[in-house]
Structure formats: structure tokens, C-alpha cells
Amino acid sequence: MHRLAIVVTVFSLAFASPALAQSNALSLSDVQEAYDGLDGLRASFTQLISSDFAGDTTRVEGTVLLSGNKYRVQTPDQTVITNGETTWIYTPADSQVVINDAGNEATQVTPKTFLTASAERYRITESGSETRAGTPHQKLSVTATDSTSRFKDAVLWVRQADRVVTRMLATDRNGSTLDLRLGDITVNPSLEDSSFTFSAPNGVEVVDLRRGK
């Protein structure tokens, strides 16, 4: 899960957006109501993780499907899937899939759980309008009000038409910078239940860590 742990966490943040203090331009209720009204989302993503300490930048590209507490994140190196009850982590290079109870996945952060856990942890410090990819956005600068928040500050580009966050630039407590950009966004796509389950290919090692297994 190590390669995609941050991807899942940060994408969940970008989809749900952190709980924001009330603002004339955009309020918490605006974002939460928009999220609650979505049946799902499909997008491609590019994520850059930069560390001043390590002096390097890691680039991850892939696709993501989200629907409530279910998600499927795929990159060339790894696939992470959860149906809300079970999580599958498939690494082709290792010819292995690890299965676990979703609640036991320490790095699991879904849009819904993040939104709930982030209440009152962020406040808007600056807000303005900006056009991104030819589409009107609200650009929000937020800062953490709780020292336990994963990110100390962030900038979010929220699409005005549907309140979907299409880009997030955040700095975590260790000084690492995460730049997540979404493209080819489809809101409320037609999703099959099979999108959020996984069957191991023949010859792949299955490591089942679920309770009672």
C-alpha cells in the first residue's frame, strides 16, 4: 500500500474537500451538499510529491473511481480497491494481492470519513476567482486550526459548476508538498458493483488478513 497510500489519502481530500469555515464565496454547506448529491466520480490524476528534506520529487499518474466510501485507484504499479467492507491491494510486480477488512486498513481515508474527521480543522484565509482549464473555479487558501491535521495548509481549486475540487496543492507537517491535479472528470458516471471488487489472476499469491480468515 505504500506507493498508493498518499494517493488515496490526498485524492479523498480533494474529492470531499476539507471542512472549511463559512465564507461568502464558498461555505462548508456548499461543499458538503455537493458531495452528498454525487453518486460517484471518475477521473485521471497526476500527483507530484516533493520533499525538501529528501531533495526529490515523485510523480504518480493513474485513474480513480469514487462512490461514497468505495474507491478504485489504479496506477501502472499498483491497484487499490475497496467496496467499503473489504480492501484489495494488488501489486503486479510482486505477483501478490493483499486482502484486508476495510476498517483495519490503517491508511484508509475515504471522502466521507475525511469530511467528518476534518470538521473545524481548517479555515479559509483567502478566496478568489480563477479560470482553470477554461472553466471558472473558486480558489481557496486554507490553513489548519488543529495541530493534529495531516496538512498544515493547502490551496484548492473548486469548480464553480459542481463544487468538485480539480486541483489541490498542500503542505504536510513534515514539509512535503503534494500537488494533485485531476483531469477527464466525469461526475455521476455509470458504475458497476464489479468496479469495486477484485479477483486475483491465476498464479498470483493471495495474502488474506481479514478477521476470521
N, C-alpha and C positions, 0 to 999 in steps of 0.2 A: 504493500500500500504506500510505501514511502514516496515513490515518484508522483503519485496522484493525490496524496493526502492534502497537499496545499491546494491543488487544483479544485478538488471537491469542496473544500472549505471556502475558498475565495469565490468560486462560482456561486455557491449557495448565498454568500453575502451579496454578490452582485445582483442575483435574481430577486431576492427578497428586499434588499437594501437595508442598512442598519436602521434601527428605530431612531427617528430624527425628531428633534424638538420642533414645536409648532413654528411655522413660518408663513408669511403672507404668500410667498411664491409656491411653496410645497410643504405639506404637513404630513405627519405620520399617518393620519387617517387616509390621506390621498394614496400613499404608497401601499398601505395595508389593504385598503379596499380594492385597489387594482390587483394586487396579488391574489386576494381571496376570490376575485372574479375570474381568474385564469384557470383553465383546465390543464394547461401544460405549455411547454415551450421547447422548441428545437433550435439549436444554433451551432455554428462553428466558433471556435475560440482560439485566440493566441494569448499566451501568458508569458511574461518576462519576469523572472525573479532575480533581482540584483542585490548583491551583498557587498558593502564597503569593506567589511571585515575580511571576507574571502577574496575580494577583488575580482569577482567573476559574475557572469550573467547566464542564467539557464533559461532556455526557450522551450516551451511546450505548446504543441498545436494539437487540436483534436476536435471532436464533436461532443455535444451533450444533449440529452433529453431529460426534461424535468416534468414531473407531475405530482404535485403535493409533496409527500415525503418519499417519493420514488424518484430514482435518477439512474442514468446510464452515461458514464463518461468514458470515451474511447480515445486513445492516442495510439501511435504506431507501436508503443512499447507495452501498454497495459490497458486493461478494461476493468472498470469498477462498476458494479450493478447492485442496486438494492430495490426490493419490492416493498420496503417498509418493515419487513419481518426478517428477511434473510439477505445477507450481503455476499456477493461473489467477487473475488479479486483474481483475475486471470492474467498471468504473465507468460506470454508465448515463449520468450527466450529461456525461461526456466521449465517450460512444459508442465506448468503447475497451476491449479486453481485452489484458492483457499476459501472455504465457506465458513461463515460465522453468523450468529444471531445479530441482527441489525443493532439491537440495543447494546451489544457487547463490543461493537466496533468503536474503539476509543477515539478515532479521528473522525467519526461520522458527524457531520453537521448538515442538516437538511435546511431548506429555506424556511420551513415553518418553525423548526426548533431554534434556528438562529434569530429569527424575528422576535420570538418570545423571549429568548435569553438576553437579547440586546436592549430591552426596554430601558429607557432613561440612561443609556450608557454613552450616547453621542448627542452632540448639539451642533446646529448649523452655525458656522462662523462667517460664511459668505455665500451669497447666492446670486446667480445671474443667468442671462440667456445666452445660448451659443448654438451655432449650427454645426452638426457633426454628420458627415457622410450625406450632406444635403438635406438633413432632417432637423427641425427645431428641437433643441434639448434645453433642459434646465441643468445648469452646472452648479453643484453643491459642494462646498468645502465643509467638512465636518471634523470635529475633534472629540476625543473620548473624555467623558466626565468620570469614568470609573477606571481605576488603575488595573483592574483585572481584565479589561477589554483586550482582545488579541491585538487590535490595531490602535495605535495612538492617534492617528489622523488619516484622513482619506479625502479624495476628490472623486465625485461620482457624476457621470453624465446620464441624466434621466430623460428618456424620450418623452416629449410632451404629449404625444398622441395616446400613449397607453401606460406611461409610468414605468416602463421597463428600463433597467439600467443597462446601457450598452458598453460602458467602459468604467473601470474603477482603477484608480491609482492610489495605493495605500502603503503606509509605512508601519511595520510591526514594532513590537517592543525591543527587538534586537537590532533595529536599524535597517532591516532588509526592506527593499522596495518591491512591491508586487503590482504589475501593470497588466490588467486583464481586459482584453478587447473582444467583443462579440460581433459576429457577422452572420449574414444569411439567417436572420432571426425570423422564425415562424411562431406566431402566438396561437395557442389552441390548435395544434396540429392533430391529425387523426393518429392516435397511438394505440397499439395493440398491447394486451397484457404481456405477451411474449417479449416485448421490448425490455421488460424489467425482470426477466428470469434468465438463467444461463444453464446450458447443458455442456458438460465437458466433452471436448472432442476425443476420439479414440486415442489411447496412448498417453493421455495427459494425467499426471498424478493429481489425485483429489485429496486435499487435507481438510477434513471436516472438524471444525472446532465448536460446532453448535452444542448446546447443553443437551445431555442425554444421548449424544452420538458417540 
